[in-house]
Amino acid sequence: MVTGDFKAQVDALWNAFWSGGVSNPLSVIEQITYLLFIRRLDELQSLGEAKAVATGKSPDTLIFPEGNYVEDATDPDDPQQKITVAYNDLRWSVLRDMHADEAFKIMNSFVFPFLQNMAKGSPHSKHMKDARFGIPTAQLLAKAMDMIDELPMANRDSKGDIYEYMLGKIASAGQNGQFRTPRHIIELMVALTEPRPSDTICDPACGTAGFLVAASEYVLENHKGMMFDDAQRKHFNSTMFNGFDFDNTMLRIGSMNMVLHGVEDANIAYRDSLAEESEPDAEAYSLILANPPFAGSLDYESCAKDLQRVVKTKKTELLFIALFLRLMQVGGRAAVIVPDGVLFGSSKAHKTLRKILVEDHKLDAVIKMPSGVFKPYAGVSTAILLFTKTDSGGTENVWFYDMQADGLSLDDKRQLLVPAEKQGVCPDEALSADEHAKNNLPDILARWAERDSGEQKRTRTDQSFLVPKQEIAAAGYDLSLNRYKEIEYEEVEYDSPQEIIADLREIEKEITDGLSKLEEMLG
């Protein structure tokens, strides 16, 4: 958890970039990502060197080998002047101690070309091939390096927490917030699906990799022994987590996010998931976690033909669900966020896709979320769908939950409604009935676990309840919660009309008497 002191340090770093002339929040975090990456390369080199000393063997791989990197390079400040640097001069620990102007020159002329061309040395080097140095002055570079050097990044938790805090600043920046799903909603979806060490997890629109990070944290917390098993540890670091995006900035940020959370070689790859044939990845994943962007409509020509064979539509929200089903293994689970229109849209494509989920697979749950969950940058109404791919049906009852509060105010300010220790899915302290009304997340998780037992007794007036598949089919596969929820009206006793008229006459008499007394007093 990021403490007040750490927040102050990150805020100061962020403000240094703003005051130094880098005002776009994505550019700020991208440049910080590069600096963190350069620092990480130096750490990896130092670890390799220490291991070599301890074992008496030569390092397996040197990120910064001996000798010169580039000879006779042109000095950007003086084209007639040639400069040469050693690979060692590209290391964070060396640059940090240089004069600001010299470090700035080497960073611009050598370090970033090195990042662009490096073939190995870091699992996420492939996302640095388009890296561009965007720090405008030597003074800002020196200041930023000093501040980053002071950040407490000795362990996975602190690294990840600090990066998550910086990513939160993207969400608060307004128009760029679409790249970030609120962390407590992500944690709810992860907790509902319970990732296991054997899972292969995918987010086909990963953005900053928030779902994959949360899944990795859940696995490490709930399966502590997996990192002591060679096969499971290798799976965790290389094949377990897979994310796709078609924004290179997001790929770099997402890749760094995974590394700083302890996943060294996650498969974070460039892909327009809807525009490419997904056949190579068909049935490759056991768990899908996603909140894909719903841009509206695509041309048929630009959409993968294999998705069109599932459902003929231009709507991206429907195409993504078709994609999820294509990517999932039989028996695989999914927790995905969809706009409300998916639940009740009346087009043939909407109905066909809902019927596929209910009849051909196992639709487990529909969790209706309040529209303010994504404020301040979006006020859309959304829901979480949970389903299991079976290819043979299996839906008996669908569990509905009417989420009315997530712990924060549903206006643009998104202020805490309950103390920090009572926020989130698994709060440190139990919630009272009044506090439950302000944070439904713990109740959602608890009732989800009871969906095959205690929830069977719940009525349609409760916050959660089950609906049989037959009733959903009879309703045209409408999945909107209000279609099935019943409102409990409180009986109120009213006076008879005669009693009401008598009361009105008494009031009229009192007013008339009062006016008469007032007239007498005024003479």
Steps between C-alpha positions, in 0.01 A plus 500: 500500500629846408537709815466874528878548471519288185205686348672828572814375322306383194296821495820703512643296209180546300494874571865531399410374151203734475697803607786385275282519190358145465129554557332202330439242777567209265829659392594549865446137595660381176822694573496380861453146367813537287701619799368215715591260220855637480531466878366144479760406235774618732351293784491190279862556399604537864313181593674311220839630607437409864390150398816460292717597796315261730521204260838574348347477153470760227161677479254323268399824331642849531252775425787747496805314365856619525639742244359796312139525387544736204824646377523838328136594557408858416458739790147646465626833633793512260466300177873535436584333830511122533438326832543145623341338807547166668205269556559553869418870457143406406427355842268679740751495784759673279267752336362596840842626613586686181470874448145581383603621154719196434232256620240676282725473194570128556136425575386662177779383268577156637262361762180529298653362179627217720145438630362503147754252367560269793424142399504351844569575865141559610176314429317817399773650281279440194272781614790745522586491130302820440615672819557873462677727744253773592660677796571855377784616728803363680373655822172307485684176422735543796211590730290204381788253541567624853131465592470151346816395678335588832184298431485185720500234228696224672218245484218399270223644716646848527586510129152394400321728745691806386433425134131439572485837674651667194252321274223638719609845393413408142141429610477832684632684196169484314500387138771238550304326775345257255820299529438413862225296667461589872728269696233389748276388212792307349569335837133401530504330159826322580367381837182370336698290250768380746806467271701182557868414437394279210307777322606670179351848523426749223379858469450570127484879562748526784587872508722547804458128592295566814309171478815297447677673790206436734484135390872455568461650847203273575692188395806592707286580805284187484752246368818596681680176423488529122820704477693212660400268216725544194230422243238722665748784547597483132133496400431800727783705349457415133175339382234563763423864419411618150385844396436664163462862397553708188644806677877479537501745790258278689711195418809660649313615810322167541819302453682708761202465733530121482875502558472732799238262645741207472402341167820509297388379157126549456377471142395862439469522123382734225169385356174649382291222647189562290683561173713186494407139468519349849540145368861458631376575851172311476426319827838605639388657828327371810408842640399825328494825699417812303339840471546559128434837336161516336551736210164445335510342157760353265486439128442137413817508290717604796368232735638150531295255298506235773315737732243584235424130471401498867277807481438721196534852637705821488456564874832476681339406832354187340809419298715505812277243670525283190878544519506397866313181421740423216807553723370294794570133560205275568451532873660843500350791695448865416420818693450791265345845512232580241281804435138459605386477140644150477252388765180613331577609141222393268696444178538151360872506580438597864245224550712242318804567715301489826341175387847356428615587852190350662435197281841397361711587805446566870406856589582527869420856606398851407618769743336834426730791589395860574572745221739709711762227533707640211465868583639762465588403142195291407146465627400190306289225654681168502483149637738214573428176317639175637478192279660163439567358155356150466387464136223280643281731710475471875315815603241415763468820699658840439606695808411869495640763736391863515820685596394838633822625660872429464635691799540831318261778415348458155558859392804647328686542830493127589563565867530224763166410658655261752848514660797361306510187719142419394551553126533235235404135466671368813507790749718485810193546719147362473231736370185593686162499328526874440851460358385216273262749341810703405723208392335190351820330384559271802134393488526420129793266563332337801169441320674377186649221710147409616335504157445122502372491857376795704426718200238249386273633776528866406197677357481736203473795738847430642821654370603166349295211370495212252298481179435162329620458143148421381375840617787678328434312176131587520597868534693494173830453688469844654771530767409839647462478876185716505324243284501255792539711814188567705449813706369458850244768578437604857135498596381840620169559682313811394216683676156473346383786273251609767778529760722695260215745418429547872868579564502753216191673636662521843810656345280745304319603822830560681624720214172698492506555878862608480429755229205641699719552808767667286240744356381590854858567613562729202181692583 
